[in-house]
Amino acid sequence: MQCVVLSGKPINEPIEQYALPICVVLSGKPINEPIEQYGPFVMTTRSELQQTIRDYQDGKNGFENAATWNSSIAELAYQ
């Protein structure tokens, strides 16, 4: 499995990419905020999370084309 892990202080070195990563792991300083997560959705409160899911289901607030959208990156990863 290919994986990219980003964490820590920058080392100011160039990064070369020869293949698409299968996963990406990001790390940073904690912001001491609550987290609510459901599937791919992550918000800070349960009510925000529920509203985001409703927006997704209704195709509102940035999700207008979600039902028909296809990832070209995902297609490349499985070639």
Residue pairs with C-beta under 8 A, 6 or more apart in sequence:
1 22
1 23
2 19
2 20
2 21
2 22
2 23
3 21
3 22
3 23
3 24
3 25
4 21
4 23
4 24
4 25
5 25
5 27
6 24
6 25
6 26
6 27
7 25
7 26
7 27
7 28
8 27
20 73
20 76
20 77
22 77
33 44
34 44
34 45
35 42
35 43
35 44
36 42
36 43
36 44
36 45
36 46
36 48
36 49
37 43
37 49
38 49
38 53
41 49
41 52
41 53
41 56
42 49
43 49
43 52
54 60
55 61
55 62
55 63
56 63
56 66
59 65
59 66
59 67
